[in-house]
Amino acid sequence: MSNVPMQIDPNAIDAQPDIVSSSEVLPSGQRVYFRPLRGDQAAELGAYFTSLSPATRRVYGPHPFDQETADGFCAALDSTHTLRMLAWVEEGEEGVERIVAYFVVELGVRAGDRQRYEALGLTLHDQTDCTLAPSVADAYQSQGLGSLMMQHLLGLLPRLGRQRLLLWGGVRADNPRAVHFYTKFGFRRVGDFEAGGTNNYDMIADLC
């Protein structure tokens, strides 16, 4: 019997989001659902962006955190190239959905990251490498949510044909909690670089 996981066609995700969706239970006992962003969730995504504290925004910088950005993402969904995975919970008697984490995976490599890795003698490949930028709502940090979301992605990405996962723009050296988190999931530090007046680490993980 083959141990190779069943492959998923990225082109099918937006039409069939259930193929990359799942749910888990947090240590608190609350159920959390993992699912790709939908086109009708601009208001919910915007509310998530604007609710993040300045401290959380400081360590996450792929794009602005405003309603206009959320509107643009929902109007131009394309999980073939960028998978915007959400974690959400149900609140209140009516089960209103609230986004509590947002993990972006670019199925490929950004130009700036590629240049830094090439300077280190590491060649990246758009066909098999991917790039991660994770964020978690302030109230759900240190609650096990980030770990559950990462486990979901680490099981999913090889099924999308990905072999390595690198950090989008690296991770700030002055964020030891994040560095520890990534190390726990198999990321290794491969280089240092200066950006925004601070030192940063490039980290990458093998997926298979």
KOLLOVO-573537 format. One record per atom (N, C-alpha, C): x, y, z; atom name. Coordinates in pm, whole numbers. Layout:
+--------+--------+--------+------+
|     px |     py |     pz | site |
+--------+--------+--------+------+
|      X |      Y |      Z |   CA |
...
+--------+--------+--------+------+
END
This chain:
+--------+--------+--------+------+
|     px |     py |     pz | site |
+--------+--------+--------+------+
|     85 |   -118 |      0 |    N |
|      0 |      0 |      0 |   CA |
|     89 |    125 |      0 |    C |
|     59 |    220 |    -86 |    N |
|    139 |    341 |    -96 |   CA |
|    108 |    436 |     19 |    C |
|    216 |    502 |     70 |    N |
|    199 |    603 |    174 |   CA |
|    195 |    744 |    118 |    C |
|    198 |    756 |    -15 |    N |
|    194 |    886 |    -79 |   CA |
|     55 |    947 |    -62 |    C |
|     43 |   1068 |     -5 |    N |
|    -89 |   1127 |     16 |   CA |
|   -157 |   1160 |   -116 |    C |
|   -290 |   1153 |   -118 |    N |
|   -365 |   1186 |   -238 |   CA |
|   -343 |   1332 |   -274 |    C |
|   -308 |   1358 |   -398 |    N |
|   -278 |   1493 |   -442 |   CA |
|   -406 |   1575 |   -464 |    C |
|   -393 |   1706 |   -444 |    N |
|   -503 |   1800 |   -464 |   CA |
|   -463 |   1899 |   -572 |    C |
|   -551 |   1924 |   -665 |    N |
|   -526 |   2021 |   -771 |   CA |
|   -559 |   2161 |   -716 |    C |
|   -461 |   2251 |   -707 |    N |
|   -489 |   2386 |   -655 |   CA |
|   -598 |   2458 |   -733 |    C |
|   -616 |   2425 |   -860 |    N |
|   -718 |   2489 |   -941 |   CA |
|   -859 |   2457 |   -893 |    C |
|   -873 |   2352 |   -812 |    N |
|  -1006 |   2310 |   -767 |   CA |
|  -1047 |   2373 |   -634 |    C |
|   -955 |   2441 |   -565 |    N |
|   -982 |   2486 |   -428 |   CA |
|  -1095 |   2587 |   -420 |    C |
|  -1095 |   2689 |   -506 |    N |
|  -1197 |   2793 |   -494 |   CA |
|  -1337 |   2739 |   -522 |    C |
|  -1349 |   2641 |   -610 |    N |
|  -1479 |   2582 |   -640 |   CA |
|  -1518 |   2475 |   -540 |    C |
|  -1417 |   2410 |   -478 |    N |
|  -1443 |   2302 |   -382 |   CA |
|  -1359 |   2324 |   -255 |    C |
|  -1388 |   2426 |   -177 |    N |
|  -1304 |   2456 |    -60 |   CA |
|  -1300 |   2346 |     44 |    C |
|  -1399 |   2258 |     45 |    N |
|  -1401 |   2152 |    145 |   CA |
|  -1282 |   2057 |    131 |    C |
|  -1220 |   2052 |     14 |    N |
|  -1109 |   1958 |     -5 |   CA |
|   -985 |   1999 |     74 |    C |
|   -982 |   2124 |    122 |    N |
|   -869 |   2168 |    204 |   CA |
|   -915 |   2220 |    340 |    C |
|  -1038 |   2187 |    379 |    N |
|  -1095 |   2235 |    504 |   CA |
|  -1097 |   2125 |    610 |    C |
|  -1100 |   2167 |    736 |    N |
|  -1110 |   2071 |    847 |   CA |
|  -1150 |   2147 |    973 |    C |
|  -1159 |   2077 |   1084 |    N |
|  -1185 |   2142 |   1213 |   CA |
|  -1109 |   2067 |   1320 |    C |
|  -1080 |   2140 |   1429 |    N |
|  -1010 |   2084 |   1545 |   CA |
|  -1071 |   2144 |   1671 |    C |
|  -1033 |   2090 |   1784 |    N |
|  -1078 |   2143 |   1913 |   CA |
|   -958 |   2201 |   1986 |    C |
|   -970 |   2327 |   2028 |    N |
|   -864 |   2392 |   2103 |   CA |
|   -853 |   2332 |   2243 |    C |
|   -739 |   2350 |   2310 |    N |
|   -727 |   2301 |   2447 |   CA |
|   -837 |   2354 |   2540 |    C |
|   -893 |   2469 |   2506 |    N |
|  -1002 |   2526 |   2587 |   CA |
|  -1132 |   2451 |   2569 |    C |
|  -1138 |   2363 |   2468 |    N |
|  -1261 |   2290 |   2438 |   CA |
|  -1342 |   2353 |   2326 |    C |
|  -1302 |   2469 |   2279 |    N |
|  -1374 |   2537 |   2171 |   CA |
|  -1335 |   2479 |   2036 |    C |
|  -1434 |   2454 |   1951 |    N |
|  -1405 |   2402 |   1817 |   CA |
|  -1368 |   2517 |   1725 |    C |
|  -1267 |   2493 |   1643 |    N |
|  -1221 |   2591 |   1547 |   CA |
|  -1221 |   2526 |   1409 |    C |
|  -1260 |   2603 |   1308 |    N |
|  -1274 |   2553 |   1172 |   CA |
|  -1170 |   2616 |   1082 |    C |
|  -1108 |   2535 |    997 |    N |
|  -1009 |   2583 |    901 |   CA |
|  -1070 |   2574 |    761 |    C |
|  -1065 |   2687 |    689 |    N |
|  -1128 |   2690 |    557 |   CA |
|  -1068 |   2806 |    476 |    C |
|  -1058 |   2793 |    346 |    N |
|  -1008 |   2904 |    265 |   CA |
|  -1104 |   3022 |    266 |    C |
|  -1050 |   3140 |    245 |    N |
|  -1130 |   3261 |    235 |   CA |
|  -1231 |   3248 |    121 |    C |
|  -1355 |   3297 |    145 |    N |
|  -1458 |   3300 |     43 |   CA |
|  -1474 |   3444 |     -8 |    C |
|  -1531 |   3456 |   -125 |    N |
|  -1551 |   3587 |   -184 |   CA |
|  -1651 |   3674 |   -110 |    C |
|  -1737 |   3612 |    -28 |    N |
|  -1839 |   3690 |     43 |   CA |
|  -1798 |   3723 |    186 |    C |
|  -1669 |   3711 |    219 |    N |
|  -1624 |   3733 |    357 |   CA |
|  -1542 |   3860 |    374 |    C |
|  -1561 |   3957 |    286 |    N |
|  -1482 |   4081 |    294 |   CA |
|  -1504 |   4153 |    427 |    C |
|  -1629 |   4161 |    472 |    N |
|  -1658 |   4230 |    598 |   CA |
|  -1592 |   4161 |    716 |    C |
|  -1601 |   4027 |    719 |    N |
|  -1542 |   3952 |    830 |   CA |
|  -1389 |   3963 |    829 |    C |
|  -1328 |   3955 |    709 |    N |
|  -1183 |   3966 |    701 |   CA |
|  -1137 |   4106 |    740 |    C |
|  -1211 |   4208 |    694 |    N |
|  -1177 |   4344 |    732 |   CA |
|  -1185 |   4365 |    882 |    C |
|  -1288 |   4307 |    944 |    N |
|  -1302 |   4319 |   1090 |   CA |
|  -1184 |   4252 |   1161 |    C |
|  -1138 |   4140 |   1107 |    N |
|  -1021 |   4073 |   1165 |   CA |
|   -897 |   4162 |   1153 |    C |
|   -875 |   4215 |   1034 |    N |
|   -757 |   4299 |   1012 |   CA |
|   -755 |   4417 |   1110 |    C |
|   -865 |   4488 |   1117 |    N |
|   -867 |   4611 |   1197 |   CA |
|   -870 |   4584 |   1347 |    C |
|   -899 |   4461 |   1387 |    N |
|   -902 |   4428 |   1530 |   CA |
|   -764 |   4395 |   1586 |    C |
|   -667 |   4368 |   1500 |    N |
|   -535 |   4327 |   1547 |   CA |
|   -465 |   4443 |   1617 |    C |
|   -398 |   4413 |   1725 |    N |
|   -330 |   4516 |   1802 |   CA |
|   -206 |   4566 |   1727 |    C |
|   -157 |   4685 |   1762 |    N |
|    -33 |   4735 |   1701 |   CA |
|     83 |   4639 |   1720 |    C |
|     89 |   4572 |   1834 |    N |
|    199 |   4478 |   1860 |   CA |
|    195 |   4360 |   1763 |    C |
|     74 |   4310 |   1734 |    N |
|     61 |   4200 |   1640 |   CA |
|     92 |   4247 |   1498 |    C |
|     45 |   4363 |   1462 |    N |
|     72 |   4416 |   1328 |   CA |
|    220 |   4440 |   1307 |    C |
|    290 |   4476 |   1413 |    N |
|    432 |   4510 |   1402 |   CA |
|    515 |   4392 |   1351 |    C |
|    473 |   4271 |   1384 |    N |
|    552 |   4153 |   1348 |   CA |
|    494 |   4081 |   1226 |    C |
|    400 |   4144 |   1157 |    N |
|    338 |   4081 |   1040 |   CA |
|    324 |   4187 |    932 |    C |
|    392 |   4169 |    818 |    N |
|    391 |   4278 |    722 |   CA |
|    371 |   4248 |    576 |    C |
|    303 |   4140 |    536 |    N |
|    286 |   4115 |    393 |   CA |
|    199 |   4217 |    321 |    C |
|    104 |   4276 |    394 |    N |
|     11 |   4368 |    327 |   CA |
|    -57 |   4455 |    432 |    C |
|   -128 |   4563 |    392 |    N |
|   -199 |   4647 |    489 |   CA |
|   -313 |   4572 |    559 |    C |
|   -351 |   4621 |    676 |    N |
|   -459 |   4562 |    754 |   CA |
|   -577 |   4659 |    753 |    C |
|   -650 |   4662 |    645 |    N |
|   -764 |   4754 |    636 |   CA |
|   -874 |   4691 |    552 |    C |
|   -990 |   4757 |    552 |    N |
|  -1105 |   4703 |    481 |   CA |
|  -1082 |   4703 |    330 |    C |
|  -1014 |   4803 |    280 |    N |
|   -988 |   4807 |    136 |   CA |
|   -908 |   4686 |     89 |    C |
|   -808 |   4647 |    168 |    N |
|   -730 |   4529 |    134 |   CA |
|   -816 |   4403 |    138 |    C |
|   -899 |   4390 |    241 |    N |
|   -989 |   4275 |    251 |   CA |
|  -1084 |   4269 |    131 |    C |
|  -1137 |   4384 |     92 |    N |
|  -1227 |   4389 |    -23 |   CA |
|  -1156 |   4340 |   -149 |    C |
|  -1032 |   4383 |   -167 |    N |
|   -957 |   4344 |   -286 |   CA |
|   -929 |   4195 |   -290 |    C |
|   -893 |   4137 |   -177 |    N |
|   -866 |   3994 |   -173 |   CA |
|   -991 |   3914 |   -208 |    C |
|  -1105 |   3953 |   -153 |    N |
|  -1228 |   3878 |   -176 |   CA |
|  -1280 |   3896 |   -318 |    C |
|  -1249 |   4008 |   -381 |    N |
|  -1294 |   4031 |   -517 |   CA |
|  -1208 |   3959 |   -619 |    C |
|  -1089 |   3915 |   -578 |    N |
|   -996 |   3855 |   -674 |   CA |
|   -935 |   3727 |   -617 |    C |
|  -1020 |   3640 |   -563 |    N |
|   -969 |   3514 |   -507 |   CA |
|   -902 |   3430 |   -615 |    C |
|   -788 |   3374 |   -582 |    N |
|   -718 |   3285 |   -674 |   CA |
|   -628 |   3193 |   -593 |    C |
|   -687 |   3087 |   -539 |    N |
|   -612 |   2994 |   -455 |   CA |
|   -513 |   2911 |   -534 |    C |
|   -519 |   2921 |   -666 |    N |
|   -418 |   2853 |   -749 |   CA |
|   -280 |   2909 |   -718 |    C |
|   -275 |   3038 |   -683 |    N |
|   -147 |   3103 |   -656 |   CA |
|   -130 |   3143 |   -509 |    C |
|   -238 |   3187 |   -445 |    N |
|   -229 |   3232 |   -306 |   CA |
|   -346 |   3174 |   -227 |    C |
|   -314 |   3086 |   -133 |    N |
|   -414 |   3024 |    -48 |   CA |
|   -426 |   3105 |     80 |    C |
|   -543 |   3167 |    100 |    N |
|   -569 |   3248 |    220 |   CA |
|   -655 |   3164 |    314 |    C |
|   -588 |   3094 |    405 |    N |
|   -657 |   3002 |    494 |   CA |
|   -699 |   3073 |    622 |    C |
|   -826 |   3056 |    659 |    N |
|   -881 |   3117 |    779 |   CA |
|   -904 |   3012 |    888 |    C |
|   -896 |   3058 |   1012 |    N |
|   -950 |   2982 |   1124 |   CA |
|  -1066 |   3066 |   1179 |    C |
|  -1179 |   3001 |   1203 |    N |
|  -1294 |   3076 |   1254 |   CA |
|  -1366 |   2994 |   1360 |    C |
|  -1437 |   3068 |   1446 |    N |
|  -1515 |   3006 |   1552 |   CA |
|  -1658 |   3056 |   1543 |    C |
|  -1749 |   2982 |   1602 |    N |
|  -1889 |   3023 |   1609 |   CA |
|  -1915 |   3086 |   1745 |    C |
|  -1981 |   3201 |   1744 |    N |
|  -2008 |   3273 |   1868 |   CA |
|  -2156 |   3303 |   1883 |    C |
|  -2203 |   3300 |   2005 |    N |
|  -2342 |   3335 |   2035 |   CA |
|  -2438 |   3224 |   1998 |    C |
|  -2562 |   3242 |   2037 |    N |
|  -2665 |   3141 |   2011 |   CA |
|  -2690 |   3123 |   1862 |    C |
|  -2667 |   3228 |   1784 |    N |
|  -2691 |   3218 |   1639 |   CA |
|  -2571 |   3163 |   1564 |    C |
|  -2463 |   3134 |   1635 |    N |
|  -2346 |   3076 |   1570 |   CA |
|  -2279 |   3167 |   1469 |    C |
|  -2267 |   3296 |   1503 |    N |
|  -2202 |   3391 |   1413 |   CA |
|  -2055 |   3354 |   1397 |    C |
|  -2007 |   3351 |   1272 |    N |
|  -1869 |   3315 |   1245 |   CA |
|  -1776 |   3434 |   1266 |    C |
|  -1667 |   3412 |   1341 |    N |
|  -1567 |   3516 |   1361 |   CA |
|  -1430 |   3460 |   1326 |    C |
|  -1357 |   3531 |   1241 |    N |
|  -1223 |   3490 |   1201 |   CA |
|  -1126 |   3516 |   1317 |    C |
|  -1047 |   3415 |   1351 |    N |
|   -954 |   3428 |   1463 |   CA |
|   -809 |   3401 |   1422 |    C |
|   -786 |   3362 |   1297 |    N |
|   -650 |   3347 |   1246 |   CA |
|   -655 |   3353 |   1093 |    C |
|   -544 |   3393 |   1035 |    N |
|   -535 |   3414 |    890 |   CA |
|   -394 |   3377 |    849 |    C |
|   -381 |   3264 |    778 |    N |
|   -250 |   3216 |    732 |   CA |
|   -248 |   3224 |    579 |    C |
|   -156 |   3304 |    527 |    N |
|   -142 |   3318 |    382 |   CA |
|    -30 |   3228 |    334 |    C |
|    -58 |   3148 |    231 |    N |
|     46 |   3066 |    168 |   CA |
|     50 |   3100 |     20 |    C |
|    160 |   3158 |    -22 |    N |
|    181 |   3180 |   -166 |   CA |
|    242 |   3053 |   -223 |    C |
|    175 |   2996 |   -324 |    N |
|    225 |   2873 |   -386 |   CA |
|    331 |   2911 |   -489 |    C |
|    446 |   2943 |   -437 |    N |
|    557 |   2992 |   -517 |   CA |
|    648 |   3074 |   -428 |    C |
|    732 |   3157 |   -491 |    N |
|    834 |   3232 |   -418 |   CA |
|    831 |   3378 |   -459 |    C |
|    838 |   3468 |   -363 |    N |
|    842 |   3611 |   -390 |   CA |
|    983 |   3652 |   -434 |    C |
|    991 |   3756 |   -517 |    N |
|   1119 |   3797 |   -574 |   CA |
|   1221 |   3833 |   -467 |    C |
|   1179 |   3910 |   -364 |    N |
|   1272 |   3951 |   -261 |   CA |
|   1328 |   3834 |   -182 |    C |
|   1241 |   3738 |   -150 |    N |
|   1287 |   3619 |    -79 |   CA |
|   1382 |   3538 |   -166 |    C |
|   1350 |   3525 |   -294 |    N |
|   1435 |   3448 |   -385 |   CA |
|   1576 |   3506 |   -391 |    C |
|   1585 |   3638 |   -398 |    N |
|   1717 |   3703 |   -407 |   CA |
|   1801 |   3675 |   -284 |    C |
|   1740 |   3684 |   -167 |    N |
|   1817 |   3658 |    -44 |   CA |
|   1863 |   3514 |    -38 |    C |
|   1776 |   3421 |    -74 |    N |
|   1814 |   3280 |    -68 |   CA |
|   1921 |   3246 |   -172 |    C |
|   1912 |   3307 |   -289 |    N |
|   2015 |   3284 |   -390 |   CA |
|   2150 |   3334 |   -343 |    C |
|   2150 |   3447 |   -268 |    N |
|   2275 |   3499 |   -214 |   CA |
|   2336 |   3404 |   -111 |    C |
|   2251 |   3320 |    -52 |    N |
|   2297 |   3219 |     44 |   CA |
|   2336 |   3089 |    -25 |    C |
|   2321 |   3085 |   -158 |    N |
|   2351 |   2963 |   -233 |   CA |
|   2239 |   2862 |   -233 |    C |
|   2115 |   2908 |   -200 |    N |
|   1999 |   2819 |   -196 |   CA |
|   1904 |   2855 |   -310 |    C |
|   1878 |   2762 |   -397 |    N |
|   1790 |   2785 |   -511 |   CA |
|   1647 |   2747 |   -475 |    C |
|   1553 |   2838 |   -498 |    N |
|   1411 |   2814 |   -472 |   CA |
|   1338 |   2789 |   -602 |    C |
|   1227 |   2715 |   -595 |    N |
|   1154 |   2674 |   -715 |   CA |
|   1005 |   2705 |   -700 |    C |
|    950 |   2782 |   -792 |    N |
|    808 |   2817 |   -786 |   CA |
|    718 |   2695 |   -793 |    C |
|    761 |   2591 |   -860 |    N |
|    676 |   2474 |   -879 |   CA |
|    664 |   2387 |   -754 |    C |
|    763 |   2394 |   -664 |    N |
|    762 |   2303 |   -549 |   CA |
|    781 |   2373 |   -414 |    C |
|    816 |   2500 |   -413 |    N |
|    833 |   2573 |   -288 |   CA |
|    712 |   2664 |   -264 |    C |
|    690 |   2702 |   -139 |    N |
|    580 |   2792 |   -105 |   CA |
|    621 |   2880 |     11 |    C |
|    545 |   2988 |     31 |    N |
|    584 |   3094 |    123 |   CA |
|    471 |   3124 |    221 |    C |
|    503 |   3131 |    350 |    N |
|    403 |   3144 |    455 |   CA |
|    409 |   3277 |    528 |    C |
|    291 |   3335 |    554 |    N |
|    276 |   3452 |    642 |   CA |
|    157 |   3426 |    733 |    C |
|    179 |   3388 |    860 |    N |
|     69 |   3357 |    951 |   CA |
|     37 |   3471 |   1047 |    C |
|    -89 |   3480 |   1089 |    N |
|   -127 |   3573 |   1196 |   CA |
|   -241 |   3511 |   1276 |    C |
|   -247 |   3548 |   1404 |    N |
|   -349 |   3496 |   1495 |   CA |
|   -406 |   3613 |   1574 |    C |
|   -537 |   3617 |   1591 |    N |
|   -602 |   3723 |   1669 |   CA |
|   -543 |   3729 |   1810 |    C |
|   -531 |   3850 |   1863 |    N |
|   -465 |   3868 |   1992 |   CA |
|   -524 |   3779 |   2101 |    C |
|   -656 |   3767 |   2107 |    N |
|   -720 |   3690 |   2213 |   CA |
|   -694 |   3541 |   2201 |    C |
|   -647 |   3495 |   2084 |    N |
|   -625 |   3352 |   2063 |   CA |
|   -478 |   3316 |   2055 |    C |
|   -390 |   3412 |   2079 |    N |
|   -248 |   3382 |   2083 |   CA |
|   -214 |   3306 |   2210 |    C |
|   -120 |   3213 |   2199 |    N |
|    -77 |   3128 |   2312 |   CA |
|   -190 |   3038 |   2361 |    C |
|   -287 |   3009 |   2274 |    N |
|   -399 |   2921 |   2309 |   CA |
|   -396 |   2790 |   2231 |    C |
|   -289 |   2767 |   2154 |    N |
|   -278 |   2644 |   2077 |   CA |
|   -333 |   2654 |   1936 |    C |
|   -394 |   2767 |   1901 |    N |
|   -455 |   2781 |   1769 |   CA |
|   -350 |   2781 |   1658 |    C |
|   -242 |   2858 |   1676 |    N |
|   -140 |   2863 |   1573 |   CA |
|    -81 |   2726 |   1543 |    C |
|    -62 |   2646 |   1647 |    N |
|     -7 |   2512 |   1628 |   CA |
|   -102 |   2422 |   1550 |    C |
|   -231 |   2430 |   1583 |    N |
|   -329 |   2349 |   1510 |   CA |
|   -337 |   2390 |   1363 |    C |
|   -333 |   2520 |   1337 |    N |
|   -337 |   2568 |   1200 |   CA |
|   -212 |   2525 |   1124 |    C |
|    -96 |   2533 |   1188 |    N |
|     27 |   2492 |   1123 |   CA |
|     25 |   2342 |   1092 |    C |
|    -24 |   2262 |   1185 |    N |
|    -33 |   2118 |   1161 |   CA |
|   -123 |   2089 |   1041 |    C |
|   -232 |   2163 |   1031 |    N |
|   -322 |   2145 |    917 |   CA |
|   -250 |   2176 |    787 |    C |
|   -177 |   2287 |    783 |    N |
|   -107 |   2325 |    660 |   CA |
|      6 |   2228 |    627 |    C |
|     79 |   2182 |    727 |    N |
|    190 |   2091 |    700 |   CA |
|    140 |   1959 |    643 |    C |
|     18 |   1919 |    677 |    N |
|    -41 |   1800 |    617 |   CA |
|    -98 |   1826 |    480 |    C |
|   -139 |   1950 |    456 |    N |
|   -205 |   1985 |    330 |   CA |
|   -107 |   2018 |    218 |    C |
|     -3 |   2093 |    247 |    N |
|     82 |   2147 |    142 |   CA |
|    152 |   2040 |     56 |    C |
|    199 |   1928 |    115 |    N |
|    254 |   1824 |     27 |   CA |
|    152 |   1771 |    -74 |    C |
|     24 |   1773 |    -36 |    N |
|    -81 |   1726 |   -127 |   CA |
|   -104 |   1826 |   -241 |    C |
|    -53 |   1948 |   -224 |    N |
|    -59 |   2048 |   -330 |   CA |
|     71 |   2052 |   -410 |    C |
|    154 |   1950 |   -390 |    N |
|    278 |   1939 |   -467 |   CA |
|    394 |   2020 |   -412 |    C |
|    383 |   2064 |   -285 |    N |
|    488 |   2149 |   -229 |   CA |
|    586 |   2067 |   -146 |    C |
|    715 |   2100 |   -158 |    N |
|    820 |   2025 |    -90 |   CA |
|    890 |   2104 |     20 |    C |
|    887 |   2238 |     11 |    N |
|    950 |   2322 |    113 |   CA |
|    862 |   2444 |    141 |    C |
|    872 |   2492 |    265 |    N |
|    793 |   2608 |    308 |   CA |
|    889 |   2709 |    370 |    C |
|    890 |   2832 |    318 |    N |
|    975 |   2936 |    374 |   CA |
|    889 |   3048 |    430 |    C |
|    949 |   3133 |    513 |    N |
|    876 |   3242 |    576 |   CA |
|    877 |   3365 |    487 |    C |
|    762 |   3425 |    470 |    N |
|    742 |   3544 |    387 |   CA |
|    815 |   3662 |    452 |    C |
|    925 |   3705 |    392 |    N |
|   1001 |   3815 |    450 |   CA |
|   1076 |   3780 |    577 |    C |
|   1093 |   3651 |    604 |    N |
|   1163 |   3607 |    723 |   CA |
|   1085 |   3634 |    850 |    C |
|   1154 |   3624 |    964 |    N |
|   1094 |   3649 |   1094 |   CA |
|   1187 |   3742 |   1171 |    C |
|   1130 |   3835 |   1245 |    N |
|   1211 |   3930 |   1321 |   CA |
|   1292 |   3858 |   1428 |    C |
|   1420 |   3894 |   1439 |    N |
|   1506 |   3833 |   1539 |   CA |
|   1463 |   3870 |   1680 |    C |
|   1393 |   3986 |   1694 |    N |
|   1349 |   4028 |   1827 |   CA |
|   1211 |   3972 |   1863 |    C |
|   1171 |   3866 |   1794 |    N |
|   1045 |   3798 |   1824 |   CA |
|   1075 |   3651 |   1857 |    C |
|   1140 |   3626 |   1973 |    N |
|   1184 |   3490 |   2005 |   CA |
|   1070 |   3389 |   2014 |    C |
|    950 |   3434 |   2052 |    N |
|    837 |   3340 |   2060 |   CA |
|    806 |   3284 |   1922 |    C |
|    809 |   3371 |   1819 |    N |
|    783 |   3324 |   1684 |   CA |
|    894 |   3233 |   1635 |    C |
|   1020 |   3269 |   1664 |    N |
|   1133 |   3185 |   1622 |   CA |
|   1120 |   3046 |   1683 |    C |
|   1085 |   3039 |   1810 |    N |
|   1066 |   2910 |   1877 |   CA |
|    952 |   2832 |   1812 |    C |
|    843 |   2901 |   1780 |    N |
|    728 |   2837 |   1717 |   CA |
|    768 |   2771 |   1586 |    C |
|    838 |   2845 |   1501 |    N |
|    877 |   2789 |   1372 |   CA |
|    975 |   2674 |   1388 |    C |
|   1069 |   2689 |   1481 |    N |
|   1167 |   2582 |   1503 |   CA |
|   1097 |   2454 |   1545 |    C |
|    993 |   2467 |   1628 |    N |
|    916 |   2352 |   1674 |   CA |
|    856 |   2274 |   1558 |    C |
|    825 |   2344 |   1450 |    N |
|    763 |   2279 |   1335 |   CA |
|    862 |   2249 |   1222 |    C |
|    988 |   2241 |   1256 |    N |
|   1087 |   2194 |   1161 |   CA |
|   1155 |   2299 |   1076 |    C |
|   1128 |   2427 |   1102 |    N |
|   1197 |   2531 |   1027 |   CA |
|   1340 |   2543 |   1078 |    C |
|   1432 |   2568 |    987 |    N |
|   1571 |   2591 |   1024 |   CA |
|   1615 |   2729 |    976 |    C |
|   1697 |   2791 |   1055 |    N |
|   1750 |   2924 |   1021 |   CA |
|   1863 |   2910 |    920 |    C |
|   1851 |   2980 |    809 |    N |
|   1951 |   2966 |    703 |   CA |
|   2025 |   3096 |    674 |    C |
|   1977 |   3208 |    729 |    N |
|   2044 |   3335 |    703 |   CA |
|   1986 |   3448 |    784 |    C |
|   2060 |   3558 |    790 |    N |
|   2017 |   3680 |    859 |   CA |
|   2016 |   3795 |    758 |    C |
|   1928 |   3892 |    780 |    N |
|   1928 |   4012 |    696 |   CA |
|   1865 |   4127 |    772 |    C |
|   1902 |   4249 |    733 |    N |
|   1849 |   4369 |    794 |   CA |
|   1731 |   4421 |    712 |    C |
|   1624 |   4460 |    779 |    N |
|   1508 |   4522 |    713 |   CA |
|   1430 |   4600 |    816 |    C |
|   1387 |   4719 |    779 |    N |
|   1308 |   4800 |    870 |   CA |
|   1381 |   4836 |    997 |    C |
|   1513 |   4843 |    992 |    N |
|   1591 |   4879 |   1109 |   CA |
|   1608 |   4770 |   1210 |    C |
|   1576 |   4645 |   1174 |    N |
|   1592 |   4534 |   1267 |   CA |
|   1652 |   4414 |   1196 |    C |
|   1710 |   4323 |   1274 |    N |
|   1765 |   4201 |   1218 |   CA |
|   1653 |   4098 |   1202 |    C |
|   1661 |   4020 |   1095 |    N |
|   1560 |   3918 |   1065 |   CA |
|   1628 |   3789 |   1026 |    C |
|   1556 |   3678 |   1046 |    N |
|   1607 |   3547 |   1010 |   CA |
|   1527 |   3492 |    892 |    C |
|   1597 |   3435 |    794 |    N |
|   1531 |   3354 |    693 |   CA |
|   1525 |   3212 |    746 |    C |
|   1405 |   3151 |    740 |    N |
|   1386 |   3015 |    790 |   CA |
|   1306 |   2936 |    688 |    C |
|   1337 |   2809 |    673 |    N |
|   1273 |   2723 |    574 |   CA |
|   1254 |   2584 |    634 |    C |
|   1149 |   2514 |    592 |    N |
|   1120 |   2379 |    642 |   CA |
|   1098 |   2284 |    525 |    C |
|   1146 |   2162 |    538 |    N |
|   1117 |   2057 |    441 |   CA |
|    981 |   1997 |    472 |    C |
|    900 |   1979 |    367 |    N |
|    764 |   1926 |    387 |   CA |
|    754 |   1776 |    360 |    C |
|    852 |   1721 |    295 |    N |
|    846 |   1576 |    265 |   CA |
|    986 |   1520 |    252 |    C |
+--------+--------+--------+------+
END
